[in-house]
Amino acid sequence: MPMHVPEIPIETLSHIFSFVDSRATLKNLTLSSKNFYKIATPRLYSHLELLNADWETPFYALRPLTCLFLRKPELAQNVRHLALRSTFEDGPASGGKQGNKKLDLDPEIRSAIVASAQSKEEESQWLEDASEQAHEDCILSLLLPTLTNLRSIDIEMPVQPVYVPRQLERIGRGEHPFDRKPTFSKLTDILIAHDDSKYGLYTSSIGCAFSLPAIQNIYLHRIGSSDGPDPADEIAASLQNIADGSSTVISIDMHDCRLSSGDFARVMRAPKALTSFCYELGWGHLSYTACRFPEMRAELERHRTTLRHLWLDYVPDGIEWLTDGDAGDDTTPMDSFAGFSALRRIKIGMVMMFGENPEEDLPEYADRLVKALPVQIEYVKITRAEDGPDVIVAALEKLILQKGGKFPELRHVEIECSEAGVNDRRDQFRRLKQLAENEKGLTFVVRDTRGALVGEDSDQRVERKWGFDEDIEWQPCTSECNARNVFPVHDLEK
């Protein structure tokens, strides 16, 4: 006897289905009835996540999924978020997780390549690469344009992919075949990461993000400029092709990245108006390009009337600054941010604000914060304070004393410091806390950076979140370099 399903309004069913998280259940619902199919299908495809346990496992679903979406574009239009972990293959030479097995091309793949290629030579190479099982790069580049209603992309890339960045750049520039069918008009957020814990992803792969037509927020992890004879002059072509002020991006967040002066300048010049900028410097094999604070500060100047949140930092396990010679790092303290008329909150590494050896001239640097911050500042956080704790104590005292004068909007002062750095000056930090909270009405916090070293207390490490407030969540990065211990608040009364 057939089961009777009572008539339930579509709106009610849709609300009920919104509580279903199981993809298997959603799939079963689509097979239950025509009405259930219409309601459950958008939810089934809204979040598309291709997640592998390790880099050696192929994305077996990538090719059939691409064929499905090329054949049924109405399904692809339901996708709002796409995530890939770990990285995709860009050919058999990149690691060999699938070998060099040749495949018969699906008609949907062949037709999409013929329609997308801009020359016969490009078409021929694309068809050849698509016939290799290990060339996920060229297949993914065909999948992406089918996702016309995409809002966010979370993707790990190999060292030098070709097809995916090229396709994204063409979408952004409105080139063939996207001159007649604009794509990604709703895509506002993208994370581009690299899965290697030693080497970085070349900057040639990130220019595509800035050219996307509706992009607002860009997140980057383990990006490193190439090491040329003069790294400061090396500029990735994909960045060089972006006109100044042409990008709609308003927020950039870079974790464990290292850009040459040339690449950094292009990243800063591409946006029309940044409101939030976070840059955590990495080092080592990630990139050996020089890091120059004065040049970084000069490029930030173009956003001084719009930048509200600024975070300039370096990895907590430390950096060896290589300052010898003209091609080395320049750790001269950054110039004042006092003229940044929109700046409300700042987090900044000790060396970036005070230089490498500030305690050699303590009186001069004790006034540094008061002189460097704009009058409307509300939130100040100094990281890596163990690199100059005596200067930090002196500078923060002068800052706090200006709460009722120069800085009437100041609300919160915070420090990140090693346990040893705090223990040696516990009385001084306790006095600062009493001054801030009891006399000036501020919140004063000192955080303990113990366990910051890579591999230290690894069982306690958690994936870091993103954004200035660290409240934005993406898939964990395969490199594990975005995992870190939570820094607890020091109990200064002990």
C-alpha positions in Angstrom: 0.0 0.0 0.0 1.6 3.3 -1.0 2.6 5.7 1.7 0.5 8.9 1.9 2.5 12.1 2.3 0.4 14.9 3.7 0.4 18.2 1.8 2.9 20.5 3.5 3.6 24.0 2.2 6.9 24.3 0.3 8.0 27.0 2.7 7.6 24.7 5.7 9.4 21.9 4.0 12.2 24.2 3.0 12.6 25.3 6.6 12.6 21.7 7.8 15.3 20.8 5.3 17.5 23.7 6.4 18.2 21.7 9.6 19.6 18.7 7.6 23.4 18.6 7.5 23.9 15.1 6.3 24.7 15.0 2.6 23.6 11.4 2.4 20.2 12.4 3.9 19.9 15.3 1.5 20.7 13.0 -1.4 18.0 10.5 -0.3 15.5 13.4 -0.1 16.2 14.4 -3.7 15.3 10.8 -4.7 12.0 10.7 -2.7 9.7 12.9 -4.8 9.7 15.7 -7.3 8.9 18.3 -4.6 11.6 17.0 -2.3 14.1 17.1 -5.2 13.3 20.8 -5.9 13.8 21.7 -2.2 16.7 19.5 -1.3 18.9 19.9 -4.4 20.0 23.5 -3.8 21.0 22.6 -0.2 22.8 19.4 -1.4 25.0 21.3 -3.8 25.3 24.7 -1.9 28.6 23.7 -0.2 30.9 21.7 -2.5 33.9 20.3 -0.6 36.5 18.1 -2.2 38.6 17.0 0.8 41.4 14.4 0.7 43.1 13.0 3.7 46.6 13.6 2.1 48.2 15.0 -1.0 48.8 11.6 -2.5 45.1 10.8 -2.9 43.6 11.9 -6.2 40.4 13.9 -6.4 38.4 11.0 -7.9 35.2 13.0 -8.0 36.7 16.1 -9.9 36.3 14.8 -13.4 32.8 13.3 -13.2 31.6 16.3 -11.2 32.9 18.6 -13.9 31.2 16.6 -16.6 27.9 16.6 -14.6 28.0 20.4 -14.2 28.8 21.0 -17.8 25.9 18.7 -18.8 23.5 20.1 -16.2 24.4 23.8 -15.5 21.2 24.2 -13.4 22.9 22.0 -10.8 26.1 24.0 -10.8 24.1 27.2 -10.2 23.3 25.9 -6.7 26.9 26.0 -5.5 27.7 28.9 -3.2 31.0 27.7 -1.7 33.8 25.5 -3.1 36.7 24.1 -1.0 39.6 21.8 -2.0 42.0 20.1 0.4 44.8 19.1 -0.2 46.2 20.6 -3.3 45.3 19.5 -6.8 47.8 18.1 -9.3 49.1 20.2 -12.1 50.6 17.4 -14.1 52.5 14.1 -13.6 55.8 15.9 -12.9 54.4 17.7 -9.8 54.4 14.7 -7.5 53.0 11.7 -9.2 50.1 10.8 -6.9 48.3 9.5 -10.0 51.0 8.7 -12.5 50.7 9.5 -16.1 47.7 7.4 -17.1 46.0 8.5 -20.3 42.2 8.8 -20.4 39.6 9.0 -23.1 38.2 12.5 -23.0 34.6 12.9 -22.1 32.6 14.8 -24.7 31.7 17.5 -22.2 35.4 18.1 -21.3 36.4 18.2 -25.0 33.6 20.7 -25.9 34.4 22.9 -22.9 38.0 23.1 -23.9 37.2 23.9 -27.5 34.8 26.7 -26.4 37.3 28.1 -23.9 40.7 28.1 -25.7 41.9 31.3 -27.2 44.0 29.7 -29.9 44.4 26.4 -31.7 47.8 25.9 -30.0 46.3 26.4 -26.6 43.4 24.1 -27.5 45.7 21.4 -28.5 47.8 21.6 -25.3 44.7 21.8 -23.1 43.2 18.7 -24.8 46.5 16.8 -24.3 46.8 17.8 -20.7 43.1 16.9 -20.0 43.7 13.4 -21.2 46.2 12.8 -18.4 44.6 11.6 -15.2 47.2 13.6 -13.2 46.3 17.0 -14.7 43.6 18.1 -12.2 44.6 21.7 -12.8 43.1 21.8 -16.3 39.9 20.0 -15.3 39.4 22.3 -12.3 39.7 25.3 -14.6 36.7 24.0 -16.5 34.7 23.3 -13.4 35.1 26.8 -11.8 33.3 28.8 -14.6 30.2 26.5 -14.3 29.7 27.8 -10.7 28.1 31.0 -11.7 26.5 31.8 -8.3 29.7 31.1 -6.3 30.2 33.3 -3.2 33.5 31.9 -1.9 36.5 29.7 -2.9 38.8 28.0 -0.5 41.6 26.4 -2.4 45.1 25.0 -2.0 47.3 25.3 -5.1 50.5 23.5 -6.2 53.7 25.6 -6.6 53.1 26.8 -10.2 49.6 25.9 -11.5 48.8 27.2 -15.0 45.2 26.6 -15.9 43.3 27.7 -12.8 45.0 31.1 -12.3 44.8 31.7 -16.1 41.1 31.0 -16.1 40.4 33.2 -13.1 42.4 36.0 -14.7 40.4 35.7 -17.9 37.1 35.8 -15.9 38.3 38.9 -14.1 39.3 40.7 -17.4 36.2 39.6 -19.2 38.2 37.8 -21.9 37.0 35.1 -24.2 34.9 33.1 -23.5 33.7 35.3 -20.6 33.3 38.4 -22.7 29.7 37.2 -23.6 28.8 35.5 -20.3 30.1 37.4 -17.3 31.1 35.0 -14.5 31.6 35.3 -10.7 29.6 38.4 -10.3 28.8 37.3 -6.8 32.1 35.9 -5.7 33.3 38.0 -2.8 35.7 35.8 -0.8 38.7 33.7 -1.8 41.4 31.9 0.1 44.5 30.7 -1.7 46.9 28.5 0.3 49.9 26.3 -0.4 50.1 22.8 1.2 53.9 22.6 1.6 55.3 23.4 5.1 58.8 24.2 3.7 58.4 26.0 0.3 55.9 28.7 -0.7 53.4 29.2 -3.5 54.7 31.7 -6.1 53.1 35.1 -6.3 52.3 34.4 -9.9 49.3 32.5 -8.7 47.6 35.2 -6.6 47.1 38.0 -9.1 44.0 36.3 -10.4 42.3 36.9 -7.0 42.6 40.7 -7.3 41.1 40.8 -10.8 37.8 39.0 -9.9 34.9 41.4 -10.6 33.2 41.4 -7.2 36.0 40.4 -4.9 36.0 41.9 -1.4 38.1 39.7 0.9 41.3 37.9 -0.1 43.1 35.4 2.3 46.5 34.1 1.5 48.7 31.5 3.2 52.3 30.4 2.5 52.8 32.7 -0.5 56.4 33.6 -1.3 58.0 35.8 -4.0 60.6 34.1 -6.2 64.3 34.4 -5.3 65.9 36.3 -8.1 69.3 38.1 -8.3 67.5 41.2 -7.0 64.3 40.0 -5.3 63.1 43.5 -4.6 62.7 44.1 -8.3 61.0 40.9 -9.1 57.3 41.3 -9.8 55.0 38.5 -10.7 53.4 39.1 -14.1 49.9 38.3 -12.8 50.3 41.2 -10.3 52.0 43.5 -12.8 49.0 43.3 -15.1 46.6 44.7 -12.6 46.0 48.5 -13.0 46.4 50.6 -9.9 43.1 51.0 -8.0 41.2 48.6 -10.2 40.5 45.9 -7.7 37.3 45.9 -5.6 39.0 44.1 -2.7 38.6 45.9 0.7 40.3 43.4 3.0 43.6 41.4 2.6 44.8 38.9 5.2 48.1 37.1 4.6 49.3 34.4 7.0 52.9 33.2 6.9 53.7 35.0 3.6 56.8 36.8 2.3 56.6 39.2 -0.6 59.4 41.1 -2.4 59.2 44.9 -2.4 57.9 44.8 -5.9 55.2 42.2 -5.3 54.1 43.9 -2.1 53.8 47.2 -3.9 51.6 45.6 -6.6 49.4 44.0 -3.9 49.0 47.4 -2.2 48.4 49.4 -5.4 45.7 47.0 -6.9 42.9 47.8 -4.4 40.9 51.0 -4.8 40.4 51.4 -1.1 41.5 49.0 1.6 39.7 49.0 5.0 41.5 46.1 6.6 45.1 44.8 6.0 46.8 41.9 7.8 50.3 40.8 6.9 52.2 38.1 8.9 55.8 37.7 7.6 57.2 34.3 7.2 60.8 33.3 6.5 63.2 30.5 5.7 62.6 28.3 2.5 59.2 30.0 2.1 61.2 32.8 0.3 64.6 34.4 0.7 63.5 37.7 -0.7 64.4 40.8 1.3 61.9 42.4 3.7 62.1 46.2 3.9 59.9 48.0 6.5 60.3 51.6 5.1 59.1 50.4 1.6 56.2 48.5 3.1 55.2 51.6 5.1 55.4 53.8 2.0 53.0 51.5 0.1 50.5 51.6 3.0 50.2 55.3 2.6 47.9 55.1 -0.4 45.2 53.7 2.0 45.6 56.1 4.9 42.1 57.6 4.5 40.3 54.3 4.3 42.3 51.8 6.4 40.5 51.0 9.7 42.2 47.9 10.8 46.0 47.2 10.4 47.9 44.1 11.5 51.6 43.9 10.7 53.4 41.0 12.3 55.9 38.2 11.9 55.7 34.5 12.7 55.9 33.8 16.5 58.7 31.2 16.2 61.0 34.1 15.2 62.7 35.5 12.2 66.4 35.9 11.6 66.7 39.4 10.0 69.4 39.4 7.4 70.4 43.1 7.3 73.9 42.8 5.8 74.4 44.4 2.4 72.2 46.5 0.2 70.1 43.5 -0.8 69.3 42.5 2.8 66.4 43.2 5.1 65.8 46.8 6.2 64.4 46.7 9.7 64.3 50.5 10.2 61.2 51.2 12.2 58.2 52.2 10.2 57.2 55.8 9.9 54.3 57.2 11.9 50.7 56.2 11.2 49.4 59.4 12.8 48.1 60.7 9.5 45.9 57.6 8.9 42.6 59.3 9.5 40.4 56.2 9.5 42.6 53.9 11.5 40.9 52.6 14.7 42.7 49.4 15.5 46.3 48.3 15.1 48.3 45.1 15.9 52.0 45.4 15.2 55.2 43.4 15.8 57.8 44.8 18.1 60.5 45.1 15.5 58.2 46.8 12.9 57.4 49.6 15.4 60.7 49.9 17.2 63.4 48.3 15.1 65.8 45.5 16.1 67.7 47.1 18.9 65.5 49.8 20.4 66.9 49.6 23.9 70.2 51.2 22.7 68.3 54.5 22.6 65.5 53.9 25.2 64.4 57.6 25.7 63.8 58.1 22.0 61.7 55.0 21.5 59.7 55.5 24.7 57.8 58.2 22.8 57.4 56.0 19.8 53.8 54.9 20.3 52.5 58.3 21.3 54.0 59.8 18.2 53.1 57.0 15.8 49.4 56.5 16.4 46.5 58.6 15.2 44.4 60.4 17.8 41.2 58.4 17.1 42.9 55.0 17.8 40.8 52.6 20.0 42.8 49.4 20.1 46.5 48.8 20.3 48.3 45.4 20.4 52.1 44.9 20.4 53.2 41.4 19.5 56.6 39.7 20.0 57.2 42.0 23.0 60.0 39.8 24.2 62.2 41.4 21.4 62.3 44.6 23.5 60.3 44.4 26.7 61.9 47.4 28.4 61.0 49.6 25.5 57.5 48.2 25.5 57.0 49.0 29.2 58.2 52.6 28.7 56.2 53.2 25.5 53.0 51.7 26.9 53.1 53.8 30.0 53.3 57.0 28.0 50.5 55.8 25.7 48.2 54.9 28.6 48.8 58.2 30.3 47.5 59.9 27.1 44.1 58.2 27.4 42.6 61.4 28.7 44.6 63.6 26.4 45.8 62.8 22.9 43.9 59.5 22.7 40.4 60.0 24.1 38.9 57.0 22.2 41.5 54.5 23.4 39.8 51.4 24.9 42.1 48.4 24.8 45.8 47.8 25.1 47.3 44.3 24.7 50.7 42.7 24.6 52.0 39.2 23.4 55.2 38.3 25.2 57.1 35.1 26.2 56.7 33.8 29.7 60.3 34.7 30.5 59.8 38.2 29.2 56.9 38.7 31.5 58.4 37.0 34.6 61.5 39.3 34.4 59.2 42.4 34.5 56.1 41.2 36.3 56.0 44.1 38.7 56.3 46.6 35.8 53.5 44.9 33.8 51.3 44.7 37.0 51.8 48.4 37.5 50.8 49.1 33.9 47.7 47.0 34.3 46.7 48.9 37.4 47.4 52.3 35.7 45.3 51.3 32.7 42.4 49.7 34.4 42.1 51.5 37.7 43.0 55.0 36.7 42.3 55.2 32.9 39.4 52.8 32.4 41.2 50.8 29.8 41.3 47.0 29.2 44.9 45.8 29.6 45.8 42.3 28.6 49.2 40.4 28.5 49.2 37.1 26.6 51.7 34.3 27.0 53.3 33.1 23.8 54.8 29.9 25.2 54.2 27.0 22.8 54.5 29.3 19.8 57.4 27.4 18.2 56.5 25.1 15.4 56.0 21.6 16.7 56.1 22.6 20.3 53.2 21.2 22.3 51.8 20.0 19.0 48.9 18.3 20.6 47.6 21.6 21.8 47.8 23.4 18.5 44.6 24.5 16.8 43.9 26.0 13.4 44.0 29.7 13.4 41.0 31.7 12.2 41.2 34.6 9.8 40.6 38.4 9.7 41.7 41.1 12.1 39.3 39.7 14.8 40.3 36.1 14.0 36.6 35.2 13.7 36.5 33.9 10.1 36.8 30.1 9.6 38.2 28.3 6.5 39.2 24.6 6.1 42.4 23.7 8.0 45.5 24.2 5.8 47.3 21.0 4.9 50.7 22.4 5.6 49.8 22.6 9.3 51.6 25.9 9.4 48.4 27.7 10.2 48.0 25.8 13.4 49.2 27.4 16.6 48.8 27.2 20.4 46.2 29.4 21.9 48.0 32.2 23.8 46.5 32.3 27.3 46.3 35.5 29.3 49.1 36.0 31.9 47.9 36.1 35.5 50.1 39.0 36.6 49.0 38.6 40.2 50.9 35.3 40.7 
